[in-house]
Each structure stands twice: as C-alpha cells, then as structure tokens.
Amino acid sequence: MSKKLVYVPMAADIIHPGHLNIIKESAKLGYVMVGLFSDKAIASYKRVPLMHYAQRKLIVESLKGVDEVVMQDEKDYSANLKKYKPDFLVHGSDWNVGPLNEERQKAISLMESWGGKVVEVEYTKGISSTELNKNLKELGILPQVRLGALKRFLSLKPIIRGIESHSGMSALIVEEASVKDENGVNQTFDFLWLSSLTDSSSKGKPDIEFVDLTSRIATVNDILEVSTKPIIYDGDTGSKIPHFAMMVKRLERLGISAVVIEDKIGLKKNSLCEGKAARHTQDSIENFCAKIQAGKNAQLTNDFMIIARIESLILEAGMDDAINRARSYIEAGADGVMIHSRKKDGQEILKFCELYNAFSNRKPLMVVPTNYPSLSEEDLKNAGVNIVVYANQLLRASYTAMKNTALSILTHKRALEADKHYVSALEIINLIEGN
C-alpha cells in the first residue's frame, strides 16, 4: 500500500457533520480504514444502536473519503490496532473524557510502540449524537421495531434490566432515567415491565386477574405513546389455552416484545403473599406445555417471546421440580424461563441458576429480585441471569410519597412543608409534550 494507513474508529449509528469532518481530515493523511464498532461493542458502553451493523456498514462504505470498512468487535481498540498497525489513528477530541478515556490512553501507548501517531480532530461544535438520538425518540417507534428490540438486546448484552411501568407518567420517567457510572458509561433501563400487580393496584383493584385484558391494554397504549423501550407484559396465568392464543396475537400486533405466564391454575394469588393466602395450585406440566405451544403457534413473527414463569420454589415443591419444569417448558417452545422465589437471601435462586446453566438448550433466564434486593446485578449476571426486572418499586415509591404528602398537608394545614419533597407544577407541565 503506497498510501499511509489511517485507522478511524466509529460507531456511526447516526451520521452527522462531525463524522464527515473526521473522514475529510483523515483522507488528507492517507488510505482511510474505518473500524466500525459492532453492535455488541456499542452496547458495551452506551445504548444499543438504532441500526444493525450491516446497515451502518453499508452507509459508511458509501461516504466520500472512506476506502475500507472493517469490524471493531470491542470497545478496546487494541486488537485492530495490533492487526493493522496503522500509521495514524484519527479520533474526535471528545474521547478524552467519558467511557472511552481508558481506551484512548491504551491506544496512544500502542500506536507509539511502532511509531504511529494519534490525531485528534477537534470536536464539531453544536453536534450531539445524544441530542439527535433524543430527537429521534420523540418521533416515536414503530411496533415492528419495538417488537424485535428485546431479542436484539439479549443477543448483545449478558444481562438486561427493566423496571415496572403502570402509567404514561411512570413510562416517561423510565424513558428519561439515566446515570453515569464510575467509568462514565450511561446506565439506563433496557425495557419496561407491565406488571399485573402494579396495574391492578394503581386502579385500586386486587391482583387476581380481575382487571381484564381490555382494561390492561388501555394502560399499554398509554405507555406505548410515550416510550420507545421494548415491553415485557405480565400475562398472569395466561387464562385458558384459547384465550392465551388470542392474547399473544393482540400483544404481538401492538409491538410488545414478550409475555410472561406463570404455571398456576384457578383464582390467581400473588406469589409474594404469605400464609394461607399464598396457597395456589400449580398447573400440570402437560397442560402448561400445551399452553406454551398454543401461544407459539398463534404468533406471527419470530421476534415475539413467550417466557415461562415457574412457581415451584414459591410452593416449596422443590428444586428438582423447578428444574424439571424448566426443561419441559423449553422443550415445549418457551423462549425463556422466569424463576420466582420468596426467600430473602436469594440462595435458592443462585442454586437454580447453577443447575439451569448446565442445560444444553438453555434459554434466557429472568428473575425478579423483589424479595432478595441485596443481590446486585453483578451477582445475578455472574450466576447466569440474563433478564432482571424491578417489578413494583416505582408504584411502591409513589404510594409512599403520596401518603406522606397527604399526611403533611393534614398536619400543617398547608402545602409548604410538603412542597420541598416534590417537583413544581410547572416542571410537570413542561414534562408533557404539547403543554
């Protein structure tokens, strides 16, 4: 190669003038090789990309000044730098802070080892991928895009997190919730959990499947209108087999990514109840497998997921029963398994994970750590958990806040003392687009 090799790492999920400027400056130095981040590499330090790798590659290859596109399969640049040994590494100057700062230091050191040079192109003012992504999200998301998002997230991340949403307002909060961790990586929720407990409780109704599908779909629609995140729907028992098949069709049509059904029959009792109130009847393996199969036969796409929730540990039926059911449900076509437990230390969950991980046909494993909140996401990830959901924390927090506010107003006969604990009316007004 007569020209000097210029390596340009990019995510390029949303192409903007900043990218074009970097490529223009790189082309002045020689042969431009774009190291295009894989979907997995991008998801390791920020949101899952809007476009698949193949789509992004097609676009970048067509840009003026780009001579070649290769995959960079991890956030760390080292593997590709060692493989191609470029004369120049060109990057925007914004990488000296945030989640890529450590990779920057390693890249500079590595390039120096063979006499290469790092060129930092000044960050293009007034351009923000984050702001562009926010603007795109405000346009909404089509059902088919949302539908396939959960499976895509699971393929790119070892563990994904979700939290319950029971209203448009709670969905708005989750949509915008974001914090930076100690490495500067944005931490967000990957999906929404539409809990039957929080939906029925927010309506003042018992969690016994009293709130029917039509009423719950009204809540779903409120959430769909203000959120772009994939949704896992809590389908309770799934009702009778023909009813479950119809539920699957309806949810899939709306763009819901997955439904969780539990292996109970009869009047539903919430699994977190204790004493006699907690006793419910577990479905037979054969009947529940038939329900799973009916649901799979009813769906129209490969993107929709049916996740089988196992109640064996709740009912103290034993670990062997739980494992046996997990194996049977997967053989029946379940796309994932949710294991539930009432024990406070989470040890039986960890034991289940250990046994489940030995499955040859293992599917994604979901847990709900309501009763064992001391187990961290890192603990659960190390145990093999793929999906963790915070199933009722937002509703519980809102109940506490509303109760304290009401008592404060009664006590002080004015709102002044309570006002310091919540946002202003104007902030709520400004939160909702169209006000």
Helices and strands as residue ranges (DSSP letters): E 5-10, H 17-27, E 31-37, H 39-43, H 53-61, E 68-72, H 78-84, E 88-92, G 93-96, H 101-113, E 117-121, H 129-138, H 143-156, E 160-164, H 168-176, E 179-180, E 186-187, E 191-194, H 196-202, H 213-224, E 231-234, H 241-254, E 258-262, E 264-265, G 275-278, E 281-282, H 285-298, E 305-310, H 319-331, E 336-339, H 347-356, E 365-367, H 377-383, E 387-390, H 393-412, H 416-419, H 425-431
